[in-house]
Amino acid sequence: MGITAIFVILAVGPASRYLLGKLPRIDGLRIMEVEHKIFPDGESYIRFPEEVSGEDLIVLQGTHPPQDRHLIQAILIGENALDLGARSIVLVSPYLAYARQDKRFLDGEAVSIKTILKTLHQVGYKRIYTINIHSPWIAEESPIPLIDLRAEKILAKYLKEIGLGDSFIVSMGKKGREMARMVAEELNTDYASAKSSRDRRTGEVKIELGEVSAEKAVVVDDIISTGGTMASVVKELKRMGVRKVYAACIHALLVGGAVEKIMGSGAERIIASDTIPNSYAEYSIIGLVEEAIRRELR
């Protein structure tokens, strides 16, 4: 009698189906595309097209916009798997939503990321993999193991490929300084961190940055959302005489006229990854998704 092959199922949710064609063949992994549709009232329908009883599932489901819909789908996929007898479920979510609200900035606020992690834990996910979570320190407080994979090396490699490997690297804040350092070390170039402050009444962003003398600079950030801070840093670098400034990020939300703000500030180009489907995705994090999957196959 032959030996039956043992597989782990990669259940690909509707939010991350666009990544499936980029994933290389992985021994021991069986792909299952989760069936879904949206009802006229906006609710999500989820169905597994094959048996999952007794199986280990890796769920690939990003929680990028529309965040609430994609989170509900992740919950439905996980709960459905366990209800149908799956042995275990792990979530791979390239962009993990609500991570920017990691504490109470004002009395009475919900600490959103804690609620999300508690909910996913209650569903039954035994681990979560994500990429460059906005609040990496939250992993220490998470009720579920949270593995934060980093994309700085991938970004640096891409910058080198497109001729920006000798650029001055700039980022914002303490966390941004670490990101700038990681990218700059990969490129063997210099870096700096800008301090930013926002007027709570007007929303105006003020930038403090030491003098930068360079022909080219790349401003890196984990997320570009409305683009206000990124645009302010680009504008400040241009004021200093930096001839070409590029805006780069891992997660490109690009909402509220962000593209217009950034390009209008003098940026040459917006460079983003594909953690979120977007028109500016120039490099892929599929290698980190593969890494998460291979960790689960060990």
DOLO-411351 format. One record per atom (N, C-alpha, C): residue number from 1; x, y, z. Coordinates in steps of 0.02 Angstrom, whole numbers, plus 50000, padded with zeros to 5 digits. Layout:
<atoms>
NUM,X,Y,Z .
...
</atoms>
This chain:
<atoms>
1,50042,49940,50000 .
1,50000,50000,50000 .
1,50043,50063,50000 .
2,50023,50113,49963 .
2,50061,50175,49960 .
2,50049,50218,50021 .
3,50093,50266,50031 .
3,50086,50313,50087 .
3,50045,50372,50065 .
4,49993,50388,50103 .
4,49950,50444,50087 .
4,49986,50510,50102 .
5,49986,50554,50053 .
5,50019,50619,50063 .
5,49981,50661,50113 .
6,50017,50697,50155 .
6,49987,50740,50205 .
6,49992,50812,50181 .
7,49934,50846,50179 .
7,49931,50914,50155 .
7,49903,50961,50208 .
8,49923,51024,50203 .
8,49890,51078,50239 .
8,49851,51117,50187 .
9,49791,51137,50204 .
9,49749,51175,50156 .
9,49762,51250,50164 .
10,49777,51283,50109 .
10,49779,51356,50107 .
10,49710,51379,50083 .
11,49670,51405,50130 .
11,49604,51430,50114 .
11,49611,51504,50096 .
12,49603,51518,50032 .
12,49614,51587,50008 .
12,49548,51625,50010 .
13,49545,51675,50053 .
13,49485,51715,50060 .
13,49477,51766,50005 .
14,49418,51796,49999 .
14,49404,51843,49944 .
14,49449,51904,49944 .
15,49472,51926,50002 .
15,49513,51987,50005 .
15,49582,51977,49976 .
16,49608,51915,49976 .
16,49677,51904,49955 .
16,49683,51859,49894 .
17,49629,51850,49859 .
17,49632,51807,49799 .
17,49681,51835,49747 .
18,49689,51901,49746 .
18,49734,51932,49697 .
18,49807,51910,49706 .
19,49824,51884,49765 .
19,49893,51862,49778 .
19,49906,51790,49756 .
20,49853,51753,49743 .
20,49859,51681,49730 .
20,49903,51666,49670 .
21,49896,51704,49616 .
21,49935,51691,49556 .
21,50009,51705,49565 .
22,50028,51741,49617 .
22,50098,51757,49630 .
22,50133,51705,49674 .
23,50093,51662,49706 .
23,50121,51614,49754 .
23,50152,51556,49717 .
24,50216,51539,49732 .
24,50247,51481,49700 .
24,50217,51416,49725 .
25,50230,51363,49689 .
25,50207,51297,49711 .
25,50244,51277,49774 .
26,50208,51253,49824 .
26,50238,51233,49888 .
26,50217,51162,49903 .
27,50265,51118,49909 .
27,50250,51048,49925 .
27,50215,51043,49992 .
28,50164,51001,49994 .
28,50127,50991,50056 .
28,50070,51040,50066 .
29,50059,51083,50016 .
29,50006,51133,50022 .
29,49953,51121,49969 .
30,49890,51120,49990 .
30,49835,51113,49943 .
30,49794,51177,49944 .
31,49783,51206,49886 .
31,49748,51270,49880 .
31,49673,51259,49877 .
32,49637,51296,49916 .
32,49563,51296,49913 .
32,49540,51369,49911 .
33,49509,51388,49857 .
33,49481,51456,49852 .
33,49412,51456,49884 .
34,49404,51497,49935 .
34,49341,51501,49971 .
34,49288,51534,49926 .
35,49232,51501,49920 .
35,49176,51530,49881 .
35,49144,51586,49922 .
36,49128,51641,49887 .
36,49096,51695,49923 .
36,49053,51736,49875 .
37,49007,51771,49903 .
37,48968,51821,49866 .
37,48943,51873,49916 .
38,48922,51928,49890 .
38,48894,51981,49932 .
38,48819,51986,49918 .
39,48780,51978,49970 .
39,48707,51983,49963 .
39,48687,52056,49948 .
40,48628,52066,49921 .
40,48606,52134,49905 .
40,48609,52183,49963 .
41,48602,52157,50025 .
41,48604,52201,50083 .
41,48675,52212,50109 .
42,48726,52184,50074 .
42,48795,52196,50093 .
42,48826,52142,50135 .
43,48787,52092,50156 .
43,48815,52038,50198 .
43,48856,51989,50156 .
44,48905,51957,50188 .
44,48949,51910,50153 .
44,48925,51838,50160 .
45,48931,51802,50105 .
45,48916,51730,50104 .
45,48982,51694,50095 .
46,48993,51642,50135 .
46,49054,51603,50133 .
46,49037,51528,50128 .
47,49073,51493,50085 .
47,49064,51421,50079 .
47,49130,51387,50061 .
48,49144,51330,50092 .
48,49202,51291,50073 .
48,49182,51241,50019 .
49,49216,51239,49963 .
49,49197,51194,49908 .
49,49222,51123,49917 .
50,49257,51110,49972 .
50,49281,51042,49984 .
50,49283,51027,50059 .
51,49293,50964,50076 .
51,49294,50941,50145 .
51,49354,50969,50183 .
52,49341,50992,50245 .
52,49396,51017,50286 .
52,49401,50981,50353 .
53,49357,50933,50366 .
53,49357,50897,50429 .
53,49424,50862,50440 .
54,49454,50873,50499 .
54,49517,50842,50515 .
54,49578,50875,50484 .
55,49568,50929,50448 .
55,49624,50961,50412 .
55,49650,51022,50451 .
56,49713,51039,50437 .
56,49742,51102,50461 .
56,49735,51154,50406 .
57,49710,51213,50424 .
57,49698,51265,50374 .
57,49740,51327,50388 .
58,49772,51353,50336 .
58,49802,51419,50338 .
58,49755,51464,50298 .
59,49728,51514,50331 .
59,49681,51560,50298 .
59,49719,51622,50274 .
60,49719,51633,50209 .
60,49750,51693,50180 .
60,49694,51744,50167 .
61,49690,51794,50210 .
61,49636,51843,50205 .
61,49660,51909,50233 .
62,49674,51957,50189 .
62,49693,52024,50212 .
62,49633,52059,50242 .
63,49647,52110,50283 .
63,49591,52149,50312 .
63,49597,52222,50294 .
64,49621,52234,50232 .
64,49624,52302,50205 .
64,49553,52326,50188 .
65,49545,52389,50169 .
65,49479,52415,50152 .
65,49444,52375,50097 .
66,49379,52363,50106 .
66,49337,52381,50163 .
66,49351,52337,50223 .
67,49382,52366,50274 .
67,49407,52328,50331 .
67,49354,52286,50366 .
68,49297,52317,50381 .
68,49246,52281,50419 .
68,49221,52220,50381 .
69,49211,52227,50316 .
69,49189,52170,50276 .
69,49241,52114,50276 .
70,49304,52133,50266 .
70,49357,52083,50263 .
70,49370,52050,50330 .
71,49361,52087,50385 .
71,49367,52058,50451 .
71,49310,52008,50464 .
72,49249,52026,50445 .
72,49193,51981,50453 .
72,49204,51917,50413 .
73,49230,51924,50353 .
73,49245,51865,50311 .
73,49297,51820,50344 .
74,49349,51851,50375 .
74,49400,51811,50410 .
74,49368,51774,50469 .
75,49322,51806,50503 .
75,49287,51774,50559 .
75,49244,51716,50534 .
76,49206,51728,50480 .
76,49163,51676,50452 .
76,49203,51617,50427 .
77,49259,51630,50394 .
77,49301,51575,50368 .
77,49328,51533,50425 .
78,49355,51566,50477 .
78,49383,51530,50533 .
78,49331,51490,50571 .
79,49275,51522,50588 .
79,49222,51489,50625 .
79,49193,51431,50585 .
80,49183,51441,50520 .
80,49156,51388,50477 .
80,49202,51327,50475 .
81,49267,51340,50471 .
81,49316,51286,50468 .
81,49313,51243,50531 .
82,49312,51275,50589 .
82,49311,51236,50651 .
82,49244,51202,50661 .
83,49190,51235,50641 .
83,49123,51205,50647 .
83,49116,51143,50603 .
84,49153,51143,50547 .
84,49152,51085,50501 .
84,49205,51033,50519 .
85,49239,51043,50575 .
85,49284,50991,50599 .
85,49357,51000,50584 .
86,49377,51059,50560 .
86,49449,51070,50547 .
86,49488,51063,50612 .
87,49549,51038,50606 .
87,49589,51026,50665 .
87,49619,51091,50692 .
88,49640,51136,50648 .
88,49669,51199,50670 .
88,49662,51251,50615 .
89,49665,51315,50636 .
89,49663,51370,50589 .
89,49715,51423,50608 .
90,49749,51448,50557 .
90,49799,51501,50565 .
90,49782,51555,50514 .
91,49789,51618,50533 .
91,49773,51673,50489 .
91,49836,51707,50463 .
92,49840,51716,50397 .
92,49892,51757,50366 .
92,49856,51818,50336 .
93,49868,51876,50367 .
93,49834,51938,50346 .
93,49888,51990,50331 .
94,49906,51999,50267 .
94,49961,52045,50250 .
94,49954,52115,50280 .
95,49892,52140,50281 .
95,49878,52204,50314 .
95,49827,52191,50368 .
96,49845,52206,50431 .
96,49800,52195,50487 .
96,49767,52261,50507 .
97,49702,52264,50498 .
97,49665,52326,50510 .
97,49660,52344,50583 .
98,49646,52407,50596 .
98,49634,52436,50662 .
98,49696,52439,50706 .
99,49755,52427,50679 .
99,49816,52426,50720 .
99,49839,52495,50740 .
100,49811,52547,50710 .
100,49833,52615,50728 .
100,49802,52639,50793 .
101,49748,52607,50814 .
101,49717,52626,50879 .
101,49740,52574,50930 .
102,49801,52583,50956 .
102,49830,52534,51003 .
102,49828,52558,51075 .
103,49800,52619,51086 .
103,49793,52645,51154 .
103,49738,52698,51153 .
104,49719,52721,51213 .
104,49669,52774,51218 .
104,49704,52842,51214 .
105,49693,52876,51158 .
105,49721,52943,51151 .
105,49676,52994,51187 .
106,49611,52980,51189 .
106,49562,53020,51225 .
106,49521,52974,51269 .
107,49499,52999,51327 .
107,49459,52959,51373 .
107,49397,52930,51338 .
108,49384,52867,51351 .
108,49323,52836,51325 .
108,49331,52802,51258 .
109,49390,52808,51226 .
109,49400,52777,51160 .
109,49407,52701,51166 .
110,49385,52666,51114 .
110,49396,52594,51108 .
110,49468,52582,51085 .
111,49501,52533,51115 .
111,49568,52513,51092 .
111,49556,52459,51040 .
112,49549,52481,50978 .
112,49522,52439,50924 .
112,49563,52375,50912 .
113,49629,52381,50909 .
113,49669,52322,50891 .
113,49663,52268,50944 .
114,49656,52287,51008 .
114,49647,52237,51060 .
114,49581,52199,51050 .
115,49529,52236,51032 .
115,49464,52204,51019 .
115,49468,52156,50961 .
116,49502,52176,50907 .
116,49509,52133,50848 .
116,49547,52069,50865 .
117,49603,52076,50902 .
117,49643,52017,50920 .
117,49605,51971,50966 .
118,49568,51998,51014 .
118,49527,51957,51059 .
118,49474,51919,51019 .
119,49444,51954,50970 .
119,49391,51922,50929 .
119,49419,51865,50888 .
120,49476,51875,50856 .
120,49506,51822,50815 .
120,49528,51764,50859 .
121,49549,51779,50920 .
121,49567,51726,50967 .
121,49505,51685,50986 .
122,49451,51720,50999 .
122,49388,51685,51017 .
122,49362,51642,50960 .
123,49372,51665,50899 .
123,49351,51625,50841 .
123,49387,51558,50842 .
124,49451,51559,50862 .
124,49489,51496,50865 .
124,49554,51496,50826 .
125,49572,51553,50797 .
125,49637,51556,50763 .
125,49692,51545,50815 .
126,49740,51502,50798 .
126,49793,51488,50847 .
126,49854,51532,50836 .
127,49860,51565,50778 .
127,49915,51611,50764 .
127,49893,51660,50710 .
128,49923,51719,50711 .
128,49912,51769,50658 .
128,49980,51791,50632 .
129,49987,51790,50566 .
129,50046,51818,50534 .
129,50023,51882,50498 .
130,50062,51935,50505 .
130,50047,51996,50468 .
130,50114,52027,50447 .
131,50110,52083,50411 .
131,50170,52115,50385 .
131,50172,52188,50408 .
132,50227,52206,50440 .
132,50237,52275,50463 .
132,50174,52305,50496 .
133,50152,52272,50549 .
133,50094,52298,50586 .
133,50112,52368,50613 .
134,50063,52412,50612 .
134,50076,52482,50631 .
134,50098,52489,50703 .
135,50075,52444,50747 .
135,50093,52447,50818 .
135,50125,52380,50838 .
136,50188,52368,50820 .
136,50219,52303,50832 .
136,50222,52284,50906 .
137,50223,52333,50950 .
137,50226,52320,51022 .
137,50162,52286,51049 .
138,50108,52288,51009 .
138,50046,52258,51032 .
138,50052,52182,51037 .
139,50102,52153,51002 .
139,50111,52080,51004 .
139,50121,52055,51075 .
140,50153,52096,51117 .
140,50165,52075,51186 .
140,50101,52070,51226 .
141,50049,52106,51206 .
141,49986,52106,51242 .
141,49933,52063,51208 .
142,49949,52035,51151 .
142,49900,51997,51113 .
142,49882,51931,51146 .
143,49818,51913,51148 .
143,49798,51848,51176 .
143,49813,51790,51129 .
144,49836,51806,51070 .
144,49850,51756,51019 .
144,49920,51771,50991 .
145,49962,51719,50979 .
145,50028,51733,50951 .
145,50023,51774,50887 .
146,50059,51830,50885 .
146,50057,51876,50829 .
146,50127,51882,50800 .
147,50137,51858,50739 .
147,50202,51858,50708 .
147,50204,51914,50656 .
148,50247,51963,50668 .
148,50252,52021,50624 .
148,50311,52013,50578 .
149,50298,51997,50515 .
149,50350,51989,50465 .
149,50368,52057,50436 .
150,50432,52068,50421 .
150,50455,52134,50402 .
150,50473,52137,50328 .
151,50453,52192,50296 .
151,50462,52199,50224 .
151,50517,52249,50205 .
152,50555,52274,50254 .
152,50606,52325,50238 .
152,50659,52299,50189 .
153,50681,52237,50197 .
153,50732,52211,50152 .
153,50706,52205,50081 .
154,50642,52187,50075 .
154,50612,52181,50008 .
154,50608,52249,49975 .
155,50587,52299,50015 .
155,50584,52368,49989 .
155,50654,52392,49968 .
156,50704,52380,50011 .
156,50772,52403,49995 .
156,50798,52369,49931 .
157,50785,52305,49925 .
157,50806,52269,49865 .
157,50774,52300,49802 .
158,50710,52317,49807 .
158,50676,52347,49750 .
158,50704,52416,49734 .
159,50717,52456,49785 .
159,50747,52523,49774 .
159,50813,52517,49737 .
160,50852,52467,49755 .
160,50916,52456,49721 .
160,50905,52437,49648 .
161,50854,52395,49636 .
161,50840,52372,49568 .
161,50821,52429,49522 .
162,50787,52480,49548 .
162,50763,52536,49506 .
162,50810,52596,49508 .
163,50870,52585,49534 .
163,50920,52638,49532 .
163,50916,52689,49588 .
164,50883,52672,49643 .
164,50877,52718,49700 .
164,50916,52693,49760 .
165,50962,52647,49748 .
165,51000,52618,49803 .
165,51047,52665,49838 .
166,51064,52722,49806 .
166,51110,52770,49836 .
166,51072,52830,49865 .
167,51007,52824,49873 .
167,50966,52880,49898 .
167,50973,52888,49973 .
168,50964,52950,49996 .
168,50959,52964,50068 .
168,50890,52940,50090 .
169,50886,52905,50147 .
169,50823,52876,50170 .
169,50796,52918,50229 .
170,50733,52935,50225 .
170,50701,52975,50277 .
170,50636,52941,50298 .
171,50623,52943,50364 .
171,50558,52919,50388 .
171,50535,52965,50444 .
172,50479,52947,50476 .
172,50449,52990,50526 .
172,50443,52955,50593 .
173,50461,52990,50647 .
173,50449,52965,50714 .
173,50498,52911,50736 .
174,50489,52888,50800 .
174,50534,52838,50828 .
174,50529,52772,50791 .
175,50468,52749,50778 .
175,50458,52686,50742 .
175,50483,52694,50670 .
176,50471,52751,50641 .
176,50494,52763,50573 .
176,50570,52764,50568 .
177,50602,52787,50622 .
177,50676,52788,50622 .
177,50703,52717,50615 .
178,50671,52669,50648 .
178,50693,52600,50643 .
178,50684,52574,50572 .
179,50629,52593,50541 .
179,50617,52572,50472 .
179,50669,52603,50426 .
180,50682,52667,50435 .
180,50732,52701,50393 .
180,50800,52669,50402 .
181,50817,52653,50465 .
181,50882,52621,50479 .
181,50888,52554,50443 .
182,50835,52513,50446 .
182,50837,52447,50414 .
182,50845,52452,50339 .
183,50809,52498,50308 .
183,50814,52507,50236 .
183,50883,52534,50218 .
184,50907,52585,50254 .
184,50972,52616,50239 .
184,51029,52567,50248 .
185,51026,52524,50300 .
185,51079,52475,50311 .
185,51083,52425,50253 .
186,51025,52406,50227 .
186,51025,52361,50170 .
186,51057,52393,50109 .
187,51048,52459,50103 .
187,51074,52496,50045 .
187,51144,52525,50057 .
188,51166,52522,50120 .
188,51230,52552,50139 .
188,51231,52626,50123 .
189,51178,52660,50145 .
189,51172,52731,50134 .
189,51153,52766,50199 .
190,51143,52831,50198 .
190,51128,52869,50258 .
190,51052,52877,50267 .
191,51033,52894,50328 .
191,50961,52902,50343 .
191,50950,52953,50398 .
192,50889,52975,50404 .
192,50870,53021,50457 .
192,50796,53011,50472 .
193,50776,53032,50531 .
193,50706,53028,50552 .
193,50679,53098,50564 .
194,50622,53112,50535 .
194,50590,53177,50545 .
194,50541,53174,50604 .
195,50535,53227,50640 .
195,50485,53232,50693 .
195,50425,53268,50663 .
196,50367,53240,50675 .
196,50306,53273,50649 .
196,50258,53286,50707 .
197,50223,53341,50702 .
197,50170,53357,50750 .
197,50110,53384,50712 .
198,50051,53367,50737 .
198,49990,53387,50703 .
198,49948,53432,50748 .
199,49927,53488,50721 .
199,49881,53533,50757 .
199,49813,53499,50762 .
200,49790,53485,50823 .
200,49727,53447,50831 .
200,49666,53486,50807 .
201,49672,53551,50801 .
201,49616,53591,50777 .
201,49615,53598,50701 .
202,49673,53614,50673 .
202,49676,53627,50601 .
202,49696,53565,50561 .
203,49729,53517,50594 .
203,49753,53458,50559 .
203,49819,53470,50523 .
204,49846,53531,50528 .
204,49909,53547,50494 .
204,49967,53509,50524 .
205,50009,53480,50480 .
205,50067,53441,50502 .
205,50129,53484,50498 .
206,50167,53486,50553 .
206,50231,53523,50555 .
206,50288,53473,50557 .
207,50340,53485,50519 .
207,50397,53439,50513 .
207,50460,53470,50539 .
208,50496,53431,50581 .
208,50563,53451,50604 .
208,50612,53400,50578 .
209,50660,53424,50538 .
209,50708,53379,50507 .
209,50774,53416,50499 .
210,50829,53384,50521 .
210,50894,53414,50512 .
210,50911,53423,50439 .
211,50959,53464,50425 .
211,50975,53480,50355 .
211,50997,53417,50318 .
212,50969,53408,50259 .
212,50985,53350,50216 .
212,51017,53376,50152 .
213,51077,53352,50138 .
213,51112,53371,50077 .
213,51120,53309,50034 .
214,51075,53302,49985 .
214,51076,53243,49943 .
214,51042,53259,49877 .
215,51061,53222,49825 .
215,51029,53230,49760 .
215,50961,53196,49759 .
216,50959,53136,49791 .
216,50898,53096,49791 .
216,50881,53075,49862 .
217,50817,53073,49878 .
217,50795,53048,49943 .
217,50732,53006,49934 .
218,50727,52955,49975 .
218,50666,52914,49976 .
218,50636,52919,50046 .
219,50574,52942,50050 .
219,50539,52945,50114 .
219,50501,52880,50122 .
220,50516,52843,50175 .
220,50484,52778,50185 .
220,50438,52780,50245 .
221,50383,52745,50240 .
221,50336,52739,50296 .
221,50301,52672,50291 .
222,50275,52647,50347 .
222,50241,52583,50344 .
222,50174,52590,50309 .
223,50138,52645,50322 .
223,50073,52656,50292 .
223,50069,52727,50263 .
224,50042,52732,50203 .
224,50020,52798,50179 .
224,49944,52796,50178 .
225,49914,52837,50220 .
225,49841,52839,50224 .
225,49815,52901,50186 .
226,49808,52956,50220 .
226,49785,53017,50186 .
226,49843,53055,50153 .
227,49904,53037,50170 .
227,49963,53065,50137 .
227,49986,53133,50162 .
228,49953,53159,50215 .
228,49971,53225,50239 .
228,50042,53230,50265 .
229,50062,53182,50308 .
229,50129,53183,50336 .
229,50181,53171,50282 .
230,50169,53122,50239 .
230,50215,53107,50184 .
230,50225,53169,50141 .
231,50172,53202,50123 .
231,50176,53262,50080 .
231,50217,53317,50114 .
232,50208,53324,50180 .
232,50244,53376,50216 .
232,50319,53363,50217 .
233,50338,53299,50225 .
233,50410,53281,50226 .
233,50439,53291,50156 .
234,50403,53270,50105 .
234,50427,53280,50036 .
234,50438,53354,50022 .
235,50390,53394,50043 .
235,50394,53467,50031 .
235,50455,53497,50067 .
236,50468,53473,50128 .
236,50524,53499,50167 .
236,50590,53480,50134 .
237,50596,53419,50109 .
237,50656,53397,50075 .
237,50668,53437,50011 .
238,50614,53451,49975 .
238,50620,53491,49914 .
238,50643,53562,49932 .
239,50617,53588,49988 .
239,50637,53655,50010 .
239,50712,53657,50025 .
240,50739,53602,50049 .
240,50810,53598,50066 .
240,50854,53591,50004 .
241,50822,53580,49946 .
241,50860,53575,49885 .
241,50872,53504,49860 .
242,50840,53455,49892 .
242,50846,53386,49866 .
242,50810,53384,49799 .
243,50846,53365,49747 .
243,50820,53371,49679 .
243,50763,53322,49666 .
244,50772,53259,49686 .
244,50720,53209,49673 .
244,50701,53173,49737 .
245,50636,53174,49753 .
245,50611,53143,49814 .
245,50558,53092,49796 .
246,50563,53032,49824 .
246,50516,52978,49810 .
246,50480,52959,49875 .
247,50416,52941,49868 .
247,50376,52919,49925 .
247,50367,52844,49921 .
248,50388,52808,49974 .
248,50384,52735,49974 .
248,50350,52710,50037 .
249,50313,52656,50030 .
249,50279,52628,50089 .
249,50270,52552,50080 .
250,50249,52520,50134 .
250,50229,52450,50132 .
250,50155,52446,50114 .
251,50114,52479,50154 .
251,50041,52476,50146 .
251,50014,52540,50115 .
252,49986,52536,50056 .
252,49961,52595,50021 .
252,49885,52599,50027 .
253,49862,52633,50079 .
253,49790,52645,50086 .
253,49768,52700,50037 .
254,49807,52754,50035 .
254,49798,52808,49986 .
254,49725,52832,49982 .
255,49701,52857,50038 .
255,49632,52882,50041 .
255,49631,52958,50046 .
256,49573,52987,50035 .
256,49563,53058,50046 .
256,49608,53104,50005 .
257,49619,53086,49943 .
257,49661,53129,49900 .
257,49735,53124,49914 .
258,49757,53067,49943 .
258,49827,53059,49961 .
258,49874,53066,49901 .
259,49857,53036,49846 .
259,49900,53038,49787 .
259,49910,53110,49764 .
260,49856,53147,49761 .
260,49861,53217,49739 .
260,49905,53258,49786 .
261,49898,53245,49852 .
261,49938,53282,49901 .
261,50012,53267,49891 .
262,50028,53203,49885 .
262,50098,53182,49882 .
262,50131,53206,49817 .
263,50097,53194,49762 .
263,50125,53215,49697 .
263,50128,53291,49693 .
264,50078,53324,49723 .
264,50076,53397,49722 .
264,50131,53428,49765 .
265,50158,53389,49812 .
265,50211,53415,49856 .
265,50279,53411,49822 .
266,50282,53378,49764 .
266,50345,53374,49727 .
266,50375,53305,49722 .
267,50340,53254,49745 .
267,50367,53186,49740 .
267,50371,53163,49667 .
268,50423,53126,49652 .
268,50433,53099,49584 .
268,50387,53040,49571 .
269,50371,53004,49625 .
269,50339,52939,49615 .
269,50316,52911,49682 .
270,50264,52871,49682 .
270,50242,52835,49741 .
270,50258,52761,49730 .
271,50292,52731,49778 .
271,50314,52661,49772 .
271,50283,52622,49830 .
272,50243,52571,49814 .
272,50209,52533,49866 .
272,50215,52458,49853 .
273,50198,52420,49904 .
273,50195,52347,49896 .
273,50123,52326,49880 .
274,50113,52260,49874 .
274,50046,52234,49859 .
274,50012,52202,49919 .
275,50029,52225,49981 .
275,49991,52201,50039 .
275,49917,52219,50032 .
276,49906,52275,49996 .
276,49839,52300,49982 .
276,49836,52310,49906 .
277,49783,52288,49873 .
277,49778,52301,49801 .
277,49778,52377,49788 .
278,49825,52401,49746 .
278,49828,52472,49732 .
278,49866,52484,49667 .
279,49854,52542,49638 .
279,49884,52559,49573 .
279,49958,52574,49576 .
280,49986,52581,49636 .
280,50056,52600,49643 .
280,50099,52542,49669 .
281,50071,52481,49670 .
281,50109,52422,49693 .
281,50162,52405,49642 .
282,50226,52415,49661 .
282,50282,52401,49617 .
282,50323,52341,49639 .
283,50317,52323,49702 .
283,50354,52265,49727 .
283,50307,52221,49768 .
284,50323,52157,49774 .
284,50277,52109,49804 .
284,50303,52081,49870 .
285,50257,52070,49917 .
285,50272,52039,49981 .
285,50256,51965,49980 .
286,50246,51936,49921 .
286,50225,51866,49917 .
286,50278,51820,49950 .
287,50341,51841,49950 .
287,50393,51801,49982 .
287,50381,51795,50057 .
288,50354,51847,50088 .
288,50338,51844,50160 .
288,50277,51801,50173 .
289,50228,51802,50127 .
289,50171,51757,50132 .
289,50195,51685,50127 .
290,50240,51673,50080 .
290,50269,51605,50073 .
290,50306,51585,50136 .
291,50343,51633,50166 .
291,50379,51617,50228 .
291,50331,51596,50283 .
292,50276,51632,50290 .
292,50226,51615,50341 .
292,50199,51545,50329 .
293,50183,51530,50267 .
293,50156,51464,50250 .
293,50206,51409,50266 .
294,50268,51420,50246 .
294,50320,51368,50257 .
294,50333,51357,50332 .
295,50327,51410,50372 .
295,50334,51401,50445 .
295,50281,51353,50471 .
296,50220,51359,50444 .
296,50166,51316,50467 .
296,50172,51245,50441 .
297,50211,51235,50388 .
297,50218,51168,50360 .
297,50274,51129,50393 .
298,50313,51161,50436 .
298,50370,51126,50467 .
298,50344,51071,50515 .
</atoms>
